[in-house]
Amino acid sequence: MATAYWKRDAEGRQADNASADLGGASEAGTSFWKAGHAPTLIAAFLYFDLAFMVWVLLGPLAPEIARTLGLTSAEKGLMVATPTLAGALLRVVNGLLVDRIGPKRSGAISQLIVIAGLFFAWFMGVNSFAGTLALGVILGFAGASFAIALPLASRWYPAEHQGKAMGLAGMGNSGTVLASLFAPMLAKMFGWNAVLGLACIPLSLVFVVYMLMAKDSPNQPAPRKLVDYFEPLKQADAWWLMAFYAVTFGGFVGLAASLPIYFTDQFGLTPIVAGYCTAACVFAGSLVRPMGGALADRIGGVKALMAVYFVAALALAGVANAVSLPGALGMFVLAMLALGTGNGAVFQLVPQRFQAEIGVMTGLVGMAGGIGGFYLASSLGLAKQMTGSFAPGFLIFAGLAVMALASVAAVKGRWRARWNTAARI
């Protein structure tokens, strides 16, 4: 039997005093692999991984889709950004569902919608720009998996292991690597529309595994009134965490969706080679997400974030001034390493401050990250069309990273003084 005490929050109000059998979760000090439910963590990772694979699917396919449909630079940017925006908005919906019907059932519903949508798009065909936007909305349900997979895993683990649990589950964003590696190759072999149907195969297999392995933690919050779910928005800390994630995850997913277009337009690469370059960048950012959570557990999320924003700002500014493919690729890898670390660091902080509202806060923070990604992807397309260069889009986002760095420095003292948690912040 394990007992978790969620102490008074910054306003001095009692949150949760819950005692539940976590199927292996135990007192503070227990090793990570004995402190939670490993099958659920694996299922959350696989679900998240494949969901992210199809969420950014339009990015690697964008050069072929744009050639077939005759899209402009701005239309290409909007096409790859639409799933990001749809996923951002749907994360709030999924956050609400998680707290009301549980993460496992919420994830099952979302997976079925994505599989059915992709199958229909493949069967009927996508023949217009409007059709790509409609498909992008469906793919948004895959991006919204973030608000399900992370609470599914997180609720099994105590405070001292939150960074590692959230980081490992969140490493499912490595699915973007799969899209970058295989989508352009399959599109060349079978046509880009066929890739939509082929994606249904691994999605269906993971759905079966998910249903067999995933299990909701007994430590679930009691359902509340709908208006109660938005209580965190009355507190400044929620808005700060949302803003910080809009830069870290927004930068990560915005680049993941846009880099195939950037490499083909900027350096004349083929879609397949551009996919390889994108995969290298995305893999770097995905690999370090759990390391970011572990680093934040060790030195505190605030210190980790400050380092992240400093490095990301320098790297993105470097990208804006890069004149060669090796130089740009190196700067992108550095930026993705920083942003991926930041993703893990933010979600080490979220459960320390909002454990009782982790479901809806995951949705809200995830929504902010998606909006940041939508902004970056769409602004890069607009910058290219209006100025003939991607550089202004990168420079503006580098400026946002600098602003985030200054903001973390401004709030860190108050957070450390007022947050009542055993973990380092």
Helices and strands as residue ranges (DSSP letters): E 2-5, E 17-20, G 32-34, H 38-55, H 58-69, H 73-101, H 103-124, H 129-143, H 146-154, G 159-161, H 162-170, G 171-174, H 175-190, H 192-198, H 200-213, G 226-234, H 236-267, H 271-287, H 289-299, H 301-320, H 325-354, G 355-357, H 358-387, H 391-418
